[in-house]
Amino acid sequence: MPYLICFLLFLVGLPSLQAQEAAGAGFSGMMTLTDTSTARVSSFNREGGNSDYVPVAPGETIELASLEGAGIIRHLYFSIWGGEHYLRDLVIRAYWDGSDEPCVEVPFGDFFGLGQERPRFFSSLVVTVNPGDLGVFSTFGFNSYFPMPFAKGALLTLSNEGSDPVVAVWYQLEYESMQALPPDTGRFHALWNRENKTVAIGENTNVTLHDAINDSGDENYIVLDAEGHGNLAGIFLNIDNSMGNWYGEGDDMIFIDGEDWPPSYHGTGSEEIFGGGACPTDEYAGPYTGFHLIGNLDYTGKVSMYRFYINDPVKFKKSLRMTIEHGHANNISNDYSSTAFWYQTEPHKAFPVLPPAEDRHPRWGDDPHDVAYRQLIALRSKAFILLVGAIRNGEQLPPELQQLLKYDISQTYFNRDYEQLLVDIAALDEQIDTLLAQETAD
């Protein structure tokens, strides 16, 4: 059976290959003729112009799509120009079948794996973040391929809960309409959580520990606490490690249908959850697993990782409680945040209240990665103004400046050569100021 057919079969719970083909899923969907229809909702300019975006003012909510009848959203795409914290100021919400309560409620960046507000480009089977011009200074291409089924309708919104305006949101949403969904099709859910900071317990706290006992999982960090009948589909996890040294040695423990410890799913450590070798320091991103952000080689600062349960969804009939130790036996205090993706029947357990935007922002650390990135992001607006001015004037930036601005700076940042990055930032800042001054004088 082709992989993508298996993908929707496991995640959405369609009962048979025949039902898969009726829904137009995966490779089969390209060659199987059905009576379904496809369409797109987007931010295209309704007057035929090229301003194919919408702004979102502070406190404003825009409607991305309002769909009627039965169908499956197949793809979400965004590119956004916003302020320093737009990745956590913006919140994406989805409502299925006329519900007043969202089934998806996640800060925008966390939904697409950039939960630390630090740029990383990566590809997985269901979430991809791609670069644009200017690399780290630019807008990014956010893509989600999670199938999102609905029986009576769908409403998707984007809210700016921060204090800075979002200048532009480009978006596209592709979906498939049909007469009816199979009756056992679950609804897509996504939920964000944060514990800042986790409470370290035991006699030896904030050290890498191997000799303690955790025989309950009661103090673990909670990724998801769901009730109903469903399948766990994936997680993003972010850790901001301020304690220094290796922060892991935390097992994942997934409790199914109210079971006691030890649960049906008991892991062996943080690295194993996300498919890595011991104590990863080399970033990677694969179809199902990734450590796509590792800020520093000494384990300090910000890290982000993912695990998608595509071939092996975690199934539950009554409840699922997914937890992860923060350090062995929960002896480390760090900033943990996460996004869980799952499918289940409705109604779902009530979501906790989402904290205000300011309380969602990541902290600025004093580790080499964050120190360098803070200086880098300070150039973002000036770099964008310079590029837009050149485009409007029909001019080309000097080749050496283009090389530094559009490529070298980003590569040095992604290579984590922060000493060289600071040197390049200083040089670039001077060049940009000179060119902007000349433009003003002209």
ZAMARGU-4260 file (C-alpha; in steps of 0.2 Angstrom, whole numbers, plus 5000, padded with zeros to 4 digits):
<rodrens>
0) 5000/5000/5000 | 5008/5017/4995 | 5014/5027/5010 | 5003/5042/5009 | 4988/5030/5009
5) 4994/5023/5025 | 4997/5041/5031 | 4979/5046/5030 | 4972/5029/5035 | 4982/5030/5052
10) 4979/5048/5056 | 4962/5051/5051 | 4955/5033/5054 | 4947/5030/5037 | 4941/5012/5037
15) 4947/5005/5021 | 4957/5008/5005 | 4941/5011/4996 | 4937/5025/5008 | 4954/5032/5005
20) 4952/5033/4987 | 4935/5040/4988 | 4943/5054/4999 | 4956/5057/4986 | 4971/5054/4998
25) 4989/5053/4994 | 4996/5045/4978 | 4979/5037/4975 | 4971/5054/4974 | 4981/5058/4959
30) 4975/5044/4948 | 4958/5039/4956 | 4943/5048/4948 | 4930/5053/4961 | 4915/5064/4963
35) 4923/5075/4975 | 4929/5093/4971 | 4944/5104/4976 | 4946/5122/4978 | 4957/5135/4986
40) 4954/5150/4998 | 4968/5163/4998 | 4973/5181/5001 | 4973/5186/4983 | 4969/5204/4979
45) 4950/5205/4975 | 4953/5219/4963 | 4965/5210/4952 | 4981/5219/4959 | 4997/5211/4966
50) 4994/5216/4984 | 4989/5198/4988 | 4990/5200/5007 | 4980/5206/5022 | 4987/5216/5037
55) 4982/5211/5054 | 4981/5225/5067 | 4984/5222/5086 | 4969/5215/5093 | 4962/5210/5076
60) 4956/5193/5071 | 4954/5189/5052 | 4944/5175/5044 | 4955/5164/5034 | 4942/5152/5028
65) 4923/5148/5031 | 4919/5132/5022 | 4902/5123/5021 | 4897/5105/5020 | 4909/5090/5022
70) 4927/5090/5016 | 4946/5089/5021 | 4958/5103/5021 | 4974/5096/5013 | 4986/5110/5014
75) 4989/5127/5023 | 5002/5140/5017 | 5007/5156/5025 | 5021/5169/5023 | 5021/5183/5035
80) 5029/5200/5038 | 5027/5205/5056 | 5036/5212/5072 | 5049/5204/5083 | 5036/5192/5091
85) 5024/5189/5077 | 5027/5170/5079 | 5019/5170/5096 | 5008/5185/5095 | 4998/5177/5081
90) 4986/5163/5086 | 4979/5151/5073 | 4962/5143/5078 | 4951/5131/5069 | 4933/5126/5072
95) 4924/5111/5065 | 4906/5108/5061 | 4899/5124/5069 | 4907/5122/5086 | 4909/5137/5096
100) 4925/5130/5104 | 4941/5129/5094 | 4949/5112/5090 | 4965/5120/5086 | 4972/5134/5096
105) 4991/5137/5095 | 5003/5152/5093 | 5007/5153/5075 | 5025/5149/5076 | 5023/5134/5087
110) 5010/5127/5075 | 5024/5126/5062 | 5039/5121/5073 | 5046/5138/5076 | 5041/5139/5095
115) 5057/5148/5100 | 5055/5162/5088 | 5071/5158/5080 | 5072/5154/5061 | 5075/5136/5056
120) 5071/5129/5039 | 5066/5111/5039 | 5056/5098/5029 | 5046/5084/5037 | 5031/5074/5030
125) 5018/5086/5037 | 5026/5102/5042 | 5039/5112/5031 | 5047/5129/5034 | 5056/5136/5018
130) 5066/5152/5016 | 5063/5167/5006 | 5074/5181/4999 | 5086/5188/5013 | 5086/5171/5022
135) 5085/5175/5041 | 5080/5193/5038 | 5065/5188/5027 | 5048/5181/5027 | 5047/5162/5028
140) 5036/5149/5019 | 5025/5140/5032 | 5017/5124/5026 | 5006/5111/5034 | 5000/5095/5026
145) 4990/5088/5041 | 4973/5082/5034 | 4959/5092/5043 | 4942/5084/5040 | 4925/5092/5043
150) 4907/5085/5041 | 4897/5101/5042 | 4909/5115/5040 | 4925/5123/5044 | 4931/5140/5051
155) 4949/5145/5052 | 4955/5162/5060 | 4971/5171/5063 | 4972/5183/5078 | 4985/5196/5082
160) 4985/5196/5101 | 5002/5206/5102 | 5005/5225/5102 | 5014/5226/5085 | 5005/5227/5069
165) 5007/5212/5057 | 5010/5221/5040 | 5006/5207/5028 | 4999/5189/5029 | 5000/5179/5013
170) 4990/5163/5014 | 4983/5149/5004 | 4972/5135/5010 | 4968/5120/4998 | 4953/5109/5002
175) 4942/5095/4995 | 4923/5094/4996 | 4913/5078/4997 | 4895/5072/5000 | 4900/5065/5017
180) 4914/5059/5028 | 4916/5041/5033 | 4907/5040/5050 | 4923/5035/5060 | 4933/5050/5054
185) 4942/5059/5068 | 4943/5078/5069 | 4960/5086/5069 | 4966/5095/5085 | 4981/5105/5090
190) 4985/5112/5107 | 4999/5122/5115 | 5006/5121/5132 | 5020/5129/5142 | 5028/5127/5159
195) 5040/5141/5163 | 5049/5135/5172 | 5047/5117/5177 | 5049/5113/5195 | 5064/5104/5199
200) 5062/5090/5212 | 5073/5079/5222 | 5089/5082/5232 | 5101/5085/5217 | 5093/5098/5206
205) 5098/5106/5190 | 5112/5094/5187 | 5113/5079/5174 | 5106/5065/5185 | 5105/5046/5183
210) 5103/5039/5200 | 5085/5044/5205 | 5068/5035/5205 | 5052/5041/5195 | 5039/5027/5198
215) 5024/5038/5195 | 5026/5051/5181 | 5016/5063/5192 | 5028/5078/5190 | 5032/5075/5172
220) 5029/5090/5160 | 5012/5087/5151 | 5012/5088/5132 | 4994/5083/5130 | 4979/5078/5142
225) 4965/5072/5130 | 4948/5063/5133 | 4939/5054/5120 | 4942/5041/5106 | 4957/5046/5095
230) 4975/5045/5089 | 4990/5055/5094 | 4998/5062/5077 | 5013/5072/5083 | 5022/5084/5094
235) 5034/5099/5094 | 5044/5101/5110 | 5054/5117/5114 | 5066/5118/5129 | 5076/5133/5134
240) 5090/5126/5144 | 5096/5139/5157 | 5103/5127/5169 | 5119/5123/5158 | 5125/5105/5153
245) 5115/5091/5146 | 5096/5094/5150 | 5089/5078/5144 | 5088/5060/5152 | 5069/5063/5152
250) 5059/5048/5147 | 5042/5050/5138 | 5027/5042/5147 | 5011/5040/5138 | 4996/5034/5149
255) 4982/5027/5139 | 4964/5026/5145 | 4968/5030/5163 | 4981/5017/5166 | 4993/5018/5181
260) 5012/5018/5180 | 5021/5010/5171 | 5011/5016/5156 | 5009/5006/5139 | 5022/5019/5131
265) 5037/5021/5142 | 5052/5028/5134 | 5071/5028/5138 | 5076/5046/5136 | 5073/5063/5127
270) 5084/5059/5112 | 5075/5043/5109 | 5058/5051/5107 | 5065/5062/5093 | 5075/5048/5084
275) 5093/5055/5089 | 5108/5048/5096 | 5115/5052/5113 | 5114/5070/5117 | 5112/5078/5100
280) 5122/5093/5095 | 5120/5092/5076 | 5104/5098/5069 | 5094/5086/5059 | 5076/5085/5051
285) 5068/5070/5044 | 5051/5064/5038 | 5046/5059/5056 | 5059/5065/5068 | 5070/5080/5070
290) 5081/5091/5082 | 5079/5105/5070 | 5085/5119/5082 | 5100/5117/5093 | 5106/5134/5098
295) 5123/5130/5105 | 5135/5115/5105 | 5136/5115/5124 | 5118/5111/5126 | 5113/5128/5133
300) 5100/5139/5127 | 5086/5135/5115 | 5082/5118/5107 | 5067/5112/5097 | 5062/5095/5091
305) 5048/5085/5083 | 5040/5068/5082 | 5026/5063/5070 | 5017/5047/5073 | 5012/5044/5055
310) 5016/5025/5054 | 5013/5022/5072 | 4999/5033/5079 | 4996/5031/5097 | 4978/5025/5099
315) 4967/5028/5114 | 4948/5024/5117 | 4945/5035/5132 | 4960/5046/5136 | 4978/5050/5133
320) 4990/5058/5144 | 5007/5062/5136 | 5021/5067/5148 | 5040/5069/5147 | 5052/5070/5162
325) 5061/5087/5163 | 5078/5079/5167 | 5079/5062/5175 | 5066/5060/5189 | 5061/5079/5185
330) 5076/5086/5193 | 5079/5100/5181 | 5070/5117/5180 | 5069/5124/5162 | 5057/5133/5151
335) 5046/5119/5142 | 5033/5122/5128 | 5025/5111/5116 | 5012/5108/5103 | 5002/5092/5102
340) 4993/5086/5086 | 4979/5073/5087 | 4963/5066/5080 | 4948/5062/5090 | 4929/5062/5092
345) 4920/5077/5098 | 4917/5084/5111 | 4935/5086/5117 | 4941/5090/5134 | 4941/5109/5137
350) 4957/5118/5132 | 4966/5128/5146 | 4965/5147/5144 | 4979/5153/5132 | 4991/5165/5141
355) 4992/5183/5135 | 5004/5186/5121 | 5017/5195/5132 | 5018/5179/5143 | 5020/5168/5128
360) 5036/5177/5122 | 5052/5167/5124 | 5065/5175/5135 | 5081/5182/5129 | 5096/5172/5135
365) 5114/5176/5138 | 5120/5161/5129 | 5131/5164/5113 | 5116/5159/5101 | 5104/5172/5109
370) 5117/5185/5110 | 5121/5184/5092 | 5103/5182/5086 | 5098/5198/5096 | 5110/5208/5086
375) 5105/5200/5070 | 5087/5203/5072 | 5090/5221/5076 | 5095/5223/5057 | 5080/5215/5050
380) 5069/5230/5047 | 5084/5240/5040 | 5088/5226/5028 | 5071/5224/5022 | 5069/5243/5019
385) 5085/5242/5009 | 5079/5228/4998 | 5062/5235/4995 | 5069/5252/4991 | 5081/5244/4978
390) 5067/5234/4970 | 5055/5249/4969 | 5069/5259/4961 | 5074/5245/4949 | 5091/5244/4956
395) 5103/5231/4961 | 5112/5230/4977 | 5131/5229/4976 | 5136/5211/4972 | 5147/5209/4988
400) 5133/5216/4999 | 5120/5204/4991 | 5132/5190/4995 | 5133/5195/5013 | 5115/5200/5015
405) 5106/5186/5006 | 5117/5171/5009 | 5133/5173/5020 | 5124/5180/5036 | 5111/5166/5036
410) 5124/5152/5033 | 5135/5159/5047 | 5120/5159/5058 | 5115/5142/5054 | 5132/5135/5055
415) 5132/5142/5073 | 5149/5152/5070 | 5143/5166/5082 | 5160/5175/5083 | 5161/5177/5064
420) 5142/5181/5064 | 5145/5196/5076 | 5159/5202/5064 | 5148/5201/5049 | 5134/5209/5058
425) 5144/5225/5062 | 5151/5226/5044 | 5133/5223/5037 | 5126/5236/5048 | 5138/5249/5042
430) 5135/5246/5024 | 5116/5246/5026 | 5117/5263/5035 | 5128/5270/5022 | 5117/5265/5008
435) 5101/5271/5017 | 5109/5288/5020 | 5114/5289/5002 | 5096/5285/4997 | 5089/5298/5009
440) 5101/5311/5002 | 5096/5307/4984
</rodrens>
